[in-house]
């Protein structure tokens, strides 16, 4: 029987946008080395300020 891992034993990285630490996730198992962002929100904000939507001013 395989022992369960504690969450504190998982690898941790620092998000390139917000600077917060985030832990390894199973869905990132194949490409953990390339993961740089903690969430989709940070991945979308990676270019700096968010671009305004064309219909936002109307």
BAFI-3210 file (N, C-alpha, C; in Angstrom, 3 decimals, decimal comma, padded with zeros to 6 digits):
// residues 58
n [1|2|3|4|5|6|7|8|9|10|11|12|13|14|15|16|17|18|19|20|21|22|23|24|25|26|27|28|29|30|31|32|33|34|35|36|37|38|39|40|41|42|43|44|45|46|47|48|49|50|51|52|53|54|55|56|57|58]
n.u [000,835|000,522|001,884|000,196|000,950|001,858|000,556|002,421|004,748|004,911|006,324|007,095|006,498|007,097|004,809|005,067|003,763|002,098|003,669|003,128|003,441|002,894|001,639|002,556|000,419|-001,649|-002,579|-000,588|001,507|002,862|004,148|005,482|007,900|007,640|005,562|004,562|002,776|000,304|-002,412|-005,177|-005,956|-003,629|-002,022|-003,299|-002,813|-000,168|001,182|001,401|-000,508|-003,988|-005,584|-007,928|-011,337|-012,957|-015,724|-016,168|-016,291|-018,666]
n.v [-001,185|002,233|005,043|008,022|011,279|014,207|017,506|019,458|018,247|018,409|019,763|023,276|026,390|029,836|032,214|033,903|036,292|037,262|036,634|034,872|031,795|028,533|025,183|021,939|020,343|017,640|017,725|019,153|017,438|016,366|018,571|020,143|021,508|023,616|025,160|028,324|030,080|030,646|030,522|030,745|033,369|034,836|033,984|035,179|037,824|038,204|039,927|042,399|045,247|044,693|044,514|046,885|046,080|046,347|046,930|047,907|050,616|051,521]
n.w [000,000|-000,797|000,792|001,709|000,535|002,293|002,026|002,556|001,775|-000,957|-004,023|-004,355|-006,002|-006,974|-008,046|-011,155|-011,622|-009,411|-007,229|-005,193|-003,353|-004,767|-004,843|-006,178|-008,514|-009,481|-012,139|-013,331|-013,580|-015,848|-017,017|-015,054|-014,858|-016,677|-015,707|-014,632|-013,525|-010,971|-011,398|-013,757|-013,920|-013,225|-015,308|-017,452|-016,873|-017,341|-019,100|-017,958|-017,312|-017,677|-020,835|-021,974|-022,634|-025,828|-025,778|-023,253|-022,612|-023,618]
ca.u [000,000|001,295|001,595|-000,264|001,864|001,306|000,615|003,655|005,857|004,874|007,175|006,478|007,084|006,605|004,132|005,816|002,984|001,678|004,708|002,675|003,857|001,843|002,109|002,387|-000,903|-001,586|-002,778|000,669|002,544|003,653|004,942|005,756|009,069|007,232|004,519|005,095|001,708|-000,499|-003,811|-005,509|-006,003|-002,257|-001,535|-003,891|-002,267|001,292|001,745|001,303|-001,886|-004,953|-006,035|-009,350|-012,192|-013,501|-017,098|-016,223|-016,595|-019,989]
ca.v [000,000|003,459|006,058|009,305|012,402|015,401|018,660|020,185|017,543|018,628|020,861|024,604|027,413|031,188|032,702|034,957|037,525|037,770|036,384|033,956|030,401|027,573|023,806|021,017|019,755|016,431|018,073|019,716|016,407|016,192|019,749|020,947|022,370|024,775|025,912|029,564|030,887|029,916|030,431|031,288|034,820|035,329|033,699|036,197|039,133|038,122|041,001|043,663|045,688|044,049|045,350|047,201|045,482|047,384|047,282|048,292|052,031|051,840]
ca.w [000,000|-000,938|001,803|001,180|000,736|002,919|001,137|002,834|001,135|-002,401|-004,479|-004,350|-006,873|-006,765|-009,244|-011,831|-011,663|-008,095|-006,251|-004,143|-003,526|-005,090|-004,757|-007,280|-008,707|-010,309|-013,546|-013,828|-013,428|-017,083|-017,387|-013,865|-015,101|-017,467|-015,015|-014,073|-012,949|-009,996|-011,805|-015,081|-013,773|-013,314|-016,659|-018,309|-016,509|-017,436|-019,906|-017,239|-017,118|-018,558|-021,942|-021,847|-023,664|-026,721|-025,439|-021,841|-022,483|-024,175]
c.u [000,885|000,884|001,152|000,784|001,146|001,471|001,908|004,876|005,927|005,801|006,395|007,238|006,481|006,023|004,907|005,077|002,718|002,704|004,310|003,187|002,658|002,452|001,829|000,966|-000,776|-001,732|-001,526|001,787|003,435|004,571|005,208|006,919|008,689|006,171|005,138|004,059|000,817|-001,937|-003,987|-005,533|-004,599|-001,679|-002,064|-003,303|-000,758|001,929|001,709|-000,147|-002,805|-005,393|-007,518|-010,154|-012,779|-014,910|-017,248|-016,639|-017,996|-021,116]
c.v [001,256|004,445|007,346|010,378|013,532|016,565|019,454|019,515|017,768|019,780|022,177|025,502|028,757|031,682|033,889|036,293|038,076|037,525|035,459|032,544|029,530|026,186|023,034|020,491|018,578|016,752|018,699|018,689|016,292|017,363|020,697|021,909|023,650|025,635|027,137|030,377|030,045|029,702|030,967|032,816|035,426|035,092|034,735|037,575|039,198|039,255|042,347|044,015|045,002|045,021|045,642|046,556|046,581|047,822|047,772|049,752|052,386|051,587]
c.w [000,000|000,146|001,121|001,475|001,450|001,955|001,343|002,194|-000,373|-002,792|-004,547|-005,317|-006,496|-008,085|-009,825|-011,838|-010,264|-006,994|-005,114|-004,404|-003,900|-005,179|-006,039|-007,315|-009,655|-011,792|-014,170|-013,841|-014,662|-017,370|-016,220|-014,079|-015,854|-016,784|-014,356|-013,305|-012,041|-010,452|-013,222|-015,028|-013,901|-014,707|-017,643|-018,073|-016,706|-018,209|-019,215|-017,031|-018,125|-019,638|-021,771|-022,983|-024,525|-026,334|-023,989|-021,681|-022,946|-023,230]
res [x|x|x|x|x|x|x|x|x|x|x|x|x|x|x|x|x|x|x|x|x|x|x|x|x|x|x|x|x|x|x|x|x|x|x|x|x|x|x|x|x|x|x|x|x|x|x|x|x|x|x|x|x|x|x|x|x|x]
***
